[in-house]
Amino acid sequence: MERPIVAIMYDFDKTLCTKDMQDYGFIPSLNMQPSEFWAAANRFGTAQEMDSVLAYLYTMIEEGKRLNVPVTRDSLVESGRGIELFEGVRDWFDRVNLYGAAQGVQVEHYVISSGLKEIIEGSGIADKFTKVFACEFCYDENGVAIWPKTAVNYTNKTQFVYRINKGVLDISNDNDLNRSMPDDSKRVPFTNMIYIGDGLSDVPCMKMMKAYGGCAIAVYQDNNRSKVEELLLRDRVDFIFPADYSEKSQLNRTVHNLIKKIAISDELTKENVRQLKEIRQ
């Protein structure tokens, strides 16, 4: 018998790592400060009335051209090697998987991020995820970025929650994503989902969790605790915790309890179905 699936979805920047992923290696390679780069991207986006994510992707390519430092897949992956992850992140996934297995469930991890998939690939934890949904470039025959292949902004993040729900992970497959499907045939029920993020850009996904019976968690560093507290006060999230993924952390204990709750709920549902089937025979 297949085990029920628990899907844990993560933002990446300031959720799993300490700052925007471009700040570690990519922006310094342009001889720019992060504040300079993001200001330039925001100015361009505002002037063009452009989506902010597309604006920063465009700015990455143009700044690379200006300095004759082309943006390549290899250079982006390499820039990810300097990412600083929060305490406990590197062994978090294996620990959670083992706990889930002990509870009789299969845990899957997903990234839903406005950052770069290529940079995440260089972070050392990309293989821990069932799927990474993030921005990505198309490349020419020399491996140089020429056009955004995928752009994940703050509101379209929710489509990826639906993809996980239905098991339609190929983002070029819209037909199956939009096809009507009975709730009991969806691969991962919303009630078996946990979303972990850090701020306002995660609110659409957090609201989905709250609306459909999943769980939303916000993590914080000392400098943004007040903003995260506001999310809890406004009922955007279920819990807030320091961004500490170590074994003895509050976050670790709560995620374990949520997994246990999902496992118990699934067993109760199975028993209910069994009894109904028995009576109807």
C-alpha positions in Angstrom: 0.0 0.0 0.0 1.3 3.4 -0.9 2.1 5.7 2.0 0.4 9.1 2.1 2.6 12.0 0.9 3.4 15.1 3.0 4.6 18.0 0.8 6.8 20.6 2.5 7.2 23.7 0.3 9.9 26.3 0.9 10.7 29.8 -0.3 14.5 30.0 -0.6 15.8 33.5 0.0 15.8 34.4 3.7 13.9 31.1 4.3 16.6 28.5 3.8 19.5 31.0 3.2 20.4 34.2 5.0 19.8 36.8 2.2 18.9 37.0 -1.5 20.8 34.3 -3.3 22.2 36.7 -6.0 23.9 38.7 -3.2 26.4 35.9 -2.4 28.3 35.5 -5.6 26.5 36.8 -8.7 26.2 40.5 -7.8 29.8 40.8 -6.5 31.0 39.3 -9.8 29.5 42.5 -11.4 31.6 44.7 -9.1 28.4 46.0 -7.6 26.9 46.1 -4.1 23.6 44.3 -3.7 21.9 47.7 -3.0 23.1 49.1 -6.3 22.0 46.1 -8.3 18.5 45.9 -6.8 18.1 49.7 -7.1 18.9 49.5 -10.8 16.5 46.6 -11.3 13.7 48.4 -9.5 14.3 51.6 -11.4 14.2 49.8 -14.7 11.1 47.9 -13.7 9.3 51.0 -12.6 10.2 53.0 -15.7 9.0 50.2 -17.9 5.9 49.3 -15.8 7.4 45.8 -15.7 7.0 42.8 -13.5 9.7 43.1 -10.8 11.0 39.6 -11.3 11.3 40.0 -15.1 13.0 43.4 -14.4 15.7 41.8 -12.3 16.3 39.0 -14.8 16.7 41.6 -17.5 19.1 43.6 -15.4 21.2 40.5 -14.7 21.7 40.0 -18.4 22.3 43.7 -19.3 24.8 44.3 -16.4 26.7 41.2 -17.6 26.8 42.6 -21.1 27.9 46.0 -19.9 30.9 44.5 -18.1 31.6 41.9 -20.7 30.9 39.2 -18.1 28.2 37.1 -19.8 25.7 35.4 -17.6 26.1 31.7 -18.1 24.6 28.6 -16.6 28.0 27.5 -15.3 28.7 30.9 -13.7 25.3 31.0 -12.0 25.7 27.4 -10.6 29.2 28.4 -9.4 27.8 31.5 -7.7 25.5 29.2 -5.7 28.4 27.5 -4.0 28.9 30.4 -1.6 25.3 30.4 -0.3 25.1 30.6 3.5 22.3 28.3 4.7 20.6 28.6 8.1 21.7 26.4 10.9 20.5 22.8 10.5 19.4 23.2 6.9 21.9 20.8 5.3 20.8 17.8 7.3 17.2 18.9 7.8 15.7 17.1 4.8 17.1 13.7 5.7 16.1 14.0 9.3 12.5 15.0 8.4 12.3 12.2 5.8 13.3 9.6 8.4 10.8 11.0 10.9 8.1 10.9 8.3 8.9 7.3 7.4 8.7 6.3 11.0 5.1 7.8 11.1 4.2 5.9 7.9 4.2 8.8 5.5 6.4 9.8 2.6 7.8 13.4 2.9 8.6 15.3 -0.3 10.3 18.7 -0.4 9.8 21.4 -2.9 11.2 24.9 -3.6 8.9 27.7 -4.9 11.1 30.7 -5.3 11.6 33.9 -7.2 15.3 33.2 -7.1 17.3 31.4 -9.7 17.1 27.6 -10.2 20.7 27.6 -11.4 22.0 29.2 -8.3 20.0 26.8 -6.1 21.6 23.9 -8.1 25.0 25.2 -6.8 23.9 25.4 -3.2 24.6 21.8 -2.3 21.0 20.9 -1.3 19.2 20.9 -4.7 19.2 17.1 -4.7 17.0 17.1 -1.6 14.0 18.5 -3.5 11.5 16.5 -5.5 11.2 19.6 -7.7 12.7 23.2 -7.7 10.2 25.7 -9.1 12.2 28.9 -9.6 13.2 31.4 -12.2 15.4 30.0 -15.0 17.1 31.3 -18.2 17.2 29.9 -21.7 20.8 29.7 -23.0 22.4 30.0 -26.5 24.8 27.4 -27.9 27.6 28.9 -25.8 25.6 28.6 -22.6 25.0 32.3 -22.3 21.6 33.5 -20.9 19.4 35.0 -23.6 15.8 35.0 -22.3 13.9 34.0 -19.2 12.7 30.4 -19.5 10.6 30.6 -16.3 9.7 33.6 -14.1 8.2 33.0 -10.7 6.7 36.1 -9.2 4.9 36.6 -5.9 1.4 35.8 -7.1 2.0 33.0 -9.7 3.7 31.0 -6.9 0.3 29.6 -6.2 0.2 27.7 -9.5 3.0 25.6 -8.3 1.1 24.6 -5.2 -1.7 23.4 -7.5 0.9 21.5 -9.6 2.1 19.7 -6.4 -1.5 19.1 -5.4 -2.3 17.4 -8.7 1.1 15.8 -9.3 1.6 17.8 -12.5 5.2 18.9 -12.1 6.1 19.6 -15.7 5.5 23.4 -16.0 5.0 23.1 -19.8 1.9 20.8 -19.1 -1.0 23.2 -18.6 -3.6 20.8 -19.9 -3.4 18.4 -17.0 -3.0 21.2 -14.5 -6.3 22.8 -15.6 -8.2 19.6 -16.1 -10.9 19.0 -13.5 -9.9 16.2 -11.0 -11.8 14.7 -8.1 -10.3 15.7 -4.7 -9.7 12.0 -3.8 -7.6 11.4 -6.9 -5.2 14.4 -6.3 -1.7 13.2 -5.5 -1.1 15.5 -2.4 -4.2 16.8 -0.6 -3.9 20.4 0.6 -4.3 19.1 4.1 -1.0 17.3 3.7 0.9 20.4 2.8 3.2 22.7 4.8 4.5 26.0 3.4 7.5 27.7 4.9 8.4 31.2 3.9 9.7 34.5 5.4 7.5 37.4 4.3 5.0 39.3 2.2 6.1 37.6 -1.0 4.9 34.3 0.4 1.5 35.5 1.5 -0.5 34.2 -1.5 0.8 30.6 -0.8 0.3 31.1 2.9 -3.3 32.2 2.4 -3.9 29.1 0.2 -2.7 26.9 3.0 -4.9 28.6 5.5 -7.9 28.4 3.2 -7.5 24.8 2.2 -6.5 23.1 5.4 -2.7 23.1 5.0 -0.2 24.8 7.4 1.7 28.0 6.8 4.9 28.8 8.8 6.9 32.0 8.7 10.6 32.0 9.7 12.5 35.1 10.7 15.9 36.5 11.5 16.2 39.1 14.3 16.0 42.0 11.8 12.6 41.0 10.4 10.8 39.5 13.4 8.3 42.3 13.7 7.2 41.8 10.0 6.7 38.1 10.6 4.8 38.8 13.9 2.4 40.9 11.8 1.7 37.9 9.6 0.7 35.9 12.6 -1.5 38.8 14.0 -3.2 39.1 10.7 -3.9 35.4 10.5 -1.7 34.9 7.4 0.3 32.1 9.0 -0.3 29.4 11.7 3.2 29.6 13.3 6.3 31.8 13.4 9.8 30.6 14.4 13.4 31.7 14.2 15.1 30.4 11.0 16.8 27.5 12.9 16.4 24.1 11.3 18.5 22.2 13.9 17.3 19.1 15.6 16.4 20.8 18.9 14.7 23.9 17.4 11.1 24.9 17.8 10.6 24.6 14.0 11.8 21.0 14.0 9.5 20.0 16.8 6.5 21.7 15.2 7.1 20.2 11.8 7.4 16.8 13.4 4.1 17.3 15.2 2.4 18.4 11.9 3.7 15.3 10.2 2.4 13.1 13.1 -1.0 14.9 12.8 -1.2 14.3 9.1 -0.3 10.6 9.5 -3.0 10.2 12.2 -5.6 12.0 10.2 -4.9 9.8 7.2 -5.3 6.6 9.3 -8.7 7.9 10.6 -9.8 8.7 7.1 -8.9 5.2 5.9 -10.8 3.7 8.8 -13.9 5.8 8.0 -13.7 4.7 4.3 -13.3 1.0 5.3 -16.4 1.1 7.6 -18.5 2.8 5.0 -17.5 0.3 2.4 -18.2 -2.6 4.7 -21.7 -1.3 5.5 -22.6 -0.7 1.8 -21.6 -4.2 0.8 
